Amino acid sequence: DELGLRKTPAPIQDLVNRTIPVEYIPNYQGSSCIRAILGPQDDCFTNDSIERFFSSEYEVTNEADRMGYRLSGPTLEHKAGADIISDGISFGSIQIPGHGMPIVMMADRQTTGGYTKIATVVSTDMPLMAQFKPGDKIRFEKISVYKAHMAARNYEKTIKEIKNYVRDNQLKPLKSKRYSIKVGDTTYDALVEELE
């Protein structure tokens, strides 16, 4: 995500303790369900493996960083081997090498790779995926491309709502009063505000 900067109508020190409404603050605690779209090489896996992937729990291993999260759990079988001709790797691709354990490709992943990819995490769930740490448990939920597009639209709508809230309300305290306080030979300017 990119956060744009703009010239504020108030000095930066006047913006201390401003927050967005709690309903816009993501809660990453306790959620372990990650939505994913099947493919692009789901045809390389047995039907049992695809069902197992979406019905099992996986654990984030100690081999988890910005390149990829290696997971442990039920082994997934290929129909005829894990290797394919190298192709592009998307942010969120879930590779299954020959050992049968998933690797979720993260922000600093390589650009191409030669392992089959059973599914791809939807873009709106990647911020949640990035919060997991070794030992955390994950379940994958299969969704359609249509539902992934709807999730992306809702995500963009929420970002616009936050932007509008910040623009319209963020810089308006309920009540404020400035004081000039002199201590010895030094004078301090103080702003006291009542916030929601």
C-alpha positions in Angstrom: 0.0 0.0 0.0 1.1 3.5 -0.6 0.3 6.4 1.8 0.3 9.7 0.0 1.5 12.9 1.8 -0.2 16.2 1.6 0.4 19.6 3.0 -1.7 19.9 6.2 -3.6 23.0 7.1 -2.3 22.5 10.7 1.2 22.2 12.1 2.4 18.6 12.4 2.5 18.9 16.2 -1.3 19.6 16.1 -1.9 16.2 14.6 -0.7 14.1 17.6 -3.2 11.5 18.8 -5.4 11.7 15.8 -6.8 8.3 14.8 -9.2 6.8 12.3 -12.4 5.2 13.6 -11.9 1.8 15.2 -14.0 0.0 12.6 -11.4 0.8 10.0 -8.5 -0.5 12.0 -7.7 -4.1 11.0 -7.7 -6.8 13.7 -5.2 -9.4 12.8 -5.6 -11.4 16.0 -7.4 -14.7 15.9 -8.0 -14.9 12.2 -6.4 -17.8 10.4 -8.5 -18.1 7.3 -6.8 -17.0 4.1 -8.8 -16.9 0.8 -7.3 -18.3 -2.3 -8.1 -18.8 -6.0 -7.4 -22.3 -7.4 -4.6 -22.5 -9.9 -2.8 -21.7 -12.1 -1.4 -25.3 -12.1 -4.1 -27.0 -10.1 -4.4 -29.6 -12.9 -1.0 -31.0 -11.8 -2.5 -32.2 -8.5 -4.7 -35.1 -7.6 -8.3 -34.3 -6.6 -7.5 -35.6 -3.2 -4.6 -33.2 -2.8 -6.7 -30.2 -3.8 -9.4 -31.2 -1.3 -6.8 -31.8 1.4 -5.2 -28.4 0.8 -8.5 -26.6 1.3 -9.7 -28.7 4.2 -6.5 -28.9 6.3 -4.7 -26.7 8.7 -1.1 -25.7 8.0 1.5 -24.2 10.3 4.0 -21.4 9.5 7.5 -22.8 9.9 10.6 -21.0 11.1 11.5 -20.6 7.4 9.2 -17.6 6.9 10.4 -14.3 5.6 9.7 -11.6 3.0 10.5 -14.1 0.2 8.2 -16.8 1.2 6.4 -18.6 4.0 7.1 -22.3 4.2 4.2 -24.2 5.7 4.0 -27.7 7.3 1.0 -29.9 7.3 -0.6 -32.7 5.2 1.5 -33.6 2.2 0.1 -32.8 -1.2 0.7 -35.1 -4.2 1.4 -34.2 -7.8 0.0 -36.2 -10.7 3.4 -36.4 -12.5 6.0 -34.5 -10.5 6.5 -31.0 -9.2 8.6 -29.4 -11.9 7.2 -27.3 -14.7 8.8 -25.0 -17.3 9.6 -21.8 -15.3 6.9 -19.2 -15.4 6.0 -16.0 -13.5 5.3 -16.0 -9.8 2.6 -13.7 -8.5 2.5 -12.2 -5.1 0.6 -14.8 -3.1 1.3 -17.8 -5.4 1.4 -21.0 -3.4 4.1 -23.3 -4.8 4.2 -27.0 -4.0 7.8 -28.4 -4.5 8.5 -32.1 -4.7 8.3 -32.6 -0.9 4.6 -31.7 -1.0 4.6 -28.8 1.5 3.2 -25.4 0.5 5.3 -22.2 0.1 3.4 -18.9 0.0 5.3 -16.5 -2.1 5.6 -13.1 -0.4 6.7 -9.5 -1.4 10.4 -10.3 -2.1 9.8 -13.5 -4.0 11.7 -14.5 -7.1 10.1 -13.4 -10.4 10.0 -16.8 -12.0 10.0 -20.4 -10.8 9.7 -24.0 -11.9 7.4 -25.5 -9.3 3.7 -26.1 -9.6 1.4 -23.6 -8.0 -1.8 -25.1 -6.5 -3.5 -21.7 -5.7 -2.9 -18.0 -5.3 -3.8 -16.0 -2.2 -6.2 -13.1 -3.0 -4.5 -9.7 -2.9 -6.8 -8.4 -0.1 -5.7 -11.2 2.2 -1.9 -10.7 1.7 -1.7 -8.0 4.4 -3.2 -10.6 6.8 -0.8 -13.3 5.5 2.2 -11.1 6.2 1.2 -10.8 9.9 1.6 -14.6 10.5 4.7 -15.7 12.4 6.2 -19.1 13.0 3.9 -21.4 14.8 0.7 -19.7 13.6 -1.9 -21.9 12.0 -3.5 -21.2 8.6 -6.5 -22.6 6.7 -7.2 -21.8 3.1 -10.6 -21.1 1.8 -11.3 -21.6 -2.0 -13.1 -18.7 -3.6 -13.9 -17.8 -7.2 -12.2 -15.0 -9.2 -15.6 -13.1 -9.1 -15.5 -13.2 -5.3 -11.9 -12.1 -5.3 -12.8 -9.1 -7.5 -15.6 -8.2 -5.1 -13.2 -8.4 -2.1 -10.8 -6.1 -4.0 -13.6 -3.6 -4.8 -14.7 -3.6 -1.1 -11.1 -3.1 0.0 -10.7 -0.1 -2.4 -14.1 1.3 -1.1 -12.8 1.1 2.5 -9.6 2.9 1.6 -11.7 5.7 -0.1 -13.9 5.9 3.0 -10.8 6.3 5.2 -9.4 8.9 2.9 -12.6 10.9 3.0 -12.9 10.6 6.8 -9.3 11.9 7.2 -10.0 14.7 4.7 -13.3 15.7 6.3 -12.9 15.1 10.0 -9.3 14.3 11.0 -8.2 17.8 11.6 -11.2 19.0 13.6 -10.9 18.6 17.3 -14.1 18.9 19.4 -12.7 21.8 21.4 -9.3 23.4 21.6 -7.6 26.2 23.4 -4.1 27.6 23.2 -2.1 28.6 26.2 1.1 30.5 26.6 3.1 29.2 29.6 6.1 30.9 31.0 8.6 28.9 33.1 11.6 31.0 34.2 12.8 32.9 31.1 11.3 30.4 28.6 7.8 30.7 27.1 6.0 27.6 25.9 3.1 27.5 23.5 0.6 24.7 24.5 -2.5 23.5 22.6 -5.1 21.6 24.7 -7.7 19.6 22.7 -10.7 17.5 23.5 -10.8 14.5 21.2 -13.5 11.9 20.6 
